[in-house]
C-alpha cells in the first residue's frame, strides 16, 4: 500500500468532516470559479469545470451555489478575483510538501503558509525545490464495497487508465490528467465513485518514526486549516498504526 494511496483516502474522509463546518463548500466554490474563469462555463468543453461541479454535487452543494460560482468565473456575476499559486516546502524529516492555493491576496497567503510551516517543524522552500519529485496524475477513488477489482479493471482498461491500486477500503484508479474525465465517466456509468481529481504523485516516499510522523500529521492538519489552501500533496509514507495512534 503506497503512502499516497493512504493520504488520498484520508483527504477524502477529512472532507466529510470539513463539510460539516461548511469549509469544503468554500473550497469547491473557489475551484468552480477558477475553472470557469480559465476554461469557460461549458462543462462539455471544460473538463476541469465538470470535475469540480461533479465533486460539488457529490458533497450535496445546492445547485444555486454551483450556478453562481460558474457565473462569477465567467464574469457574468461580480465576485472575488482568485489567483492560483503553489508553494513548496519541507516537513519534519525532510518530507516534501506541495501546497496549492486559490487566493485574492498573495501576501496574506504566503505569510500564513510560511508561519504555519515554521511553527510546526517545517519550512517554506524555493519554487521547484520539491516539485521535481512529483508527477501530475488523475486519481479516482471507488469504494471496494461497490465493485470488485476484476470488474473495475475491465472498465478502466477499456478507457485508457494507467493503473489500479488499493488501500484498506478503496480502489484507486490512476490516469493521465487528460484522460481523467473519460475514465471517470466510464466508471460512473457502472458504479458510484467517492472522488475524482487531479493529484500530484511522488516518485519516492519518506517513512518517519512515530514522533516525527505525529509532527507531520499535525503540520498537515494545520496547513489544511488555512482558508486559501485548496490542495495539499506530500511524499510522507503514512502508516496505518501511526494514524491510529495520532492524537491518542
Secondary structure, DSSP 4 states (H G I P E B T S, - for coil): --HHHHHHHHHHHHHHHHHHHTHHHHHHHHHHHHHHHHH-S-TTT-HHHHHHHHHHHHTT--HHHHHHHHHHHHTSS-----EEEEEEEE-GGG-EEEEEEEES-HHHHHHHHHHHHHHTT-EE--TTTTGGGEEEEEEEEEETTTS-HHHHHHHHHHTT--EEEE-SSEEEEEE-GGGHHHHHHHHHTTS--SEEEEEEEESS-B---HHHHHHHHHHHHHHHTSTTEEEEEE-B---HHHHHHTT-
